[in-house]
């Protein structure tokens, strides 16, 4: 479907279609798991996609995309942003069938920084604003989780900060907070894609009670250290036995990159989301850590670059 905006006027005069107000939202990147917090812990990061949306009553669709992943993202009705917008239109029985969507993406695609979560949270939030907010943030989170399958990325994308999320019967609960220390995130992005589906396929269906207890204790220590600002505890709280050991085969040099990050001054390191990006956590020496991680990847013939990021404390917002 293609739509030409010049064909449509607003509701004040002669018109061929009714249109909504135009809204523009900013959506942060996210990193999930943070080592032991598998499918529950996430952080919003200060890289942003920008999404502009106008809804139309006519059955036309026009999508413009710039920035990251332009050549891979569909501009027809298969586009994920449009799909979730359509979901909210259907749920609210709103009188719209088409849209003008303009996206500028700064979040790398399929690199473990929540690009799909940003599309889901951004599309739902933009449509929600355009429809005069029929859902609150908790309603958006529940719908976003039903689409994404788990809340660890969509929760920080919607609420900002560090989020701990879990399913409670038919509801999704989340708690957002900011750490009591100036935490920096050094994300090293290798130049290859890794789909979440492929990354999940290598995980075992069952884990031992010993490994489960290991992760419970470490994610508890990690959360407590972030809430109290205890950097000493953070230095050993990022360890994981539920997913990272199994995903190492998909990310050449992963363990060596972790070691290089710690030796350069990082408090700890982990796979960002499902990978392949690797993320180090620190309070200083971001550039030294990033350079060391890039060098360790290079020793395994993997080209990469790093970004030193801060925590976004607002989540998706209207701009």
CORWOMO-V569071 format. One record per residue. N is the residue number from 0. OMEGA is omega in whole degrees, 0 to 359 (NA if undefined). Layout:
N/OMEGA  N/OMEGA
This chain:
0/177  1/181  2/175  3/186  4/182  5/181  6/190  7/175  8/178  9/189  10/185  11/184  12/178  13/183  14/174  15/180  16/175  17/179  18/177  19/169  20/177  21/179  22/177  23/181  24/176  25/185  26/182  27/166  28/177  29/170  30/185  31/177  32/179  33/182  34/189  35/186  36/187  37/177  38/182  39/185  40/179  41/180  42/174  43/184  44/186  45/161  46/190  47/163  48/177  49/182  50/176  51/187  52/165  53/178  54/181  55/180  56/180  57/184  58/178  59/181  60/175  61/182  62/175  63/182  64/172  65/178  66/185  67/172  68/185  69/185  70/184  71/187  72/182  73/178  74/177  75/184  76/173  77/180  78/185  79/179  80/179  81/180  82/182  83/174  84/179  85/177  86/181  87/175  88/181  89/181  90/183  91/180  92/180  93/187  94/182  95/180  96/183  97/183  98/165  99/184  100/177  101/183  102/166  103/187  104/173  105/181  106/179  107/185  108/175  109/179  110/179  111/179  112/171  113/181  114/179  115/177  116/178  117/177  118/181  119/181  120/180  121/179  122/180  123/182  124/179  125/179  126/179  127/176  128/181  129/181  130/178  131/169  132/174  133/180  134/170  135/183  136/178  137/176  138/176  139/180  140/180  141/179  142/180  143/180  144/178  145/179  146/184  147/179  148/178  149/190  150/192  151/177  152/184  153/180  154/177  155/177  156/181  157/188  158/185  159/179  160/173  161/182  162/171  163/188  164/177  165/177  166/179  167/187  168/181  169/182  170/173  171/179  172/176  173/178  174/182  175/179  176/174  177/183  178/179  179/173  180/184  181/185  182/174  183/178  184/179  185/184  186/177  187/189  188/177  189/185  190/169  191/180  192/170  193/182  194/176  195/180  196/180  197/181  198/178  199/184  200/182  201/183  202/179  203/177  204/180  205/175  206/181  207/176  208/180  209/180  210/177  211/179  212/178  213/182  214/178  215/181  216/183  217/179  218/174  219/179  220/179  221/180  222/180  223/181  224/178  225/182  226/183  227/181  228/183  229/183  230/180  231/178  232/179  233/185  234/176  235/186  236/185  237/182  238/185  239/175  240/184  241/185  242/186  243/178  244/182  245/181  246/182  247/181  248/181  249/185  250/182  251/177  252/186  253/184  254/179  255/177  256/176  257/182  258/180  259/179  260/181  261/180  262/179  263/175  264/179  265/175  266/180  267/181  268/184  269/169  270/175  271/183  272/178  273/180  274/8  275/179  276/176  277/187  278/175  279/181  280/185  281/173  282/179  283/175  284/183  285/183  286/177  287/180  288/180  289/179  290/179  291/180  292/178  293/180  294/179  295/174  296/182  297/179  298/174  299/176  300/177  301/174  302/181  303/172  304/181  305/176  306/174  307/189  308/172  309/176  310/172  311/185  312/183  313/187  314/181  315/183  316/178  317/178  318/NA
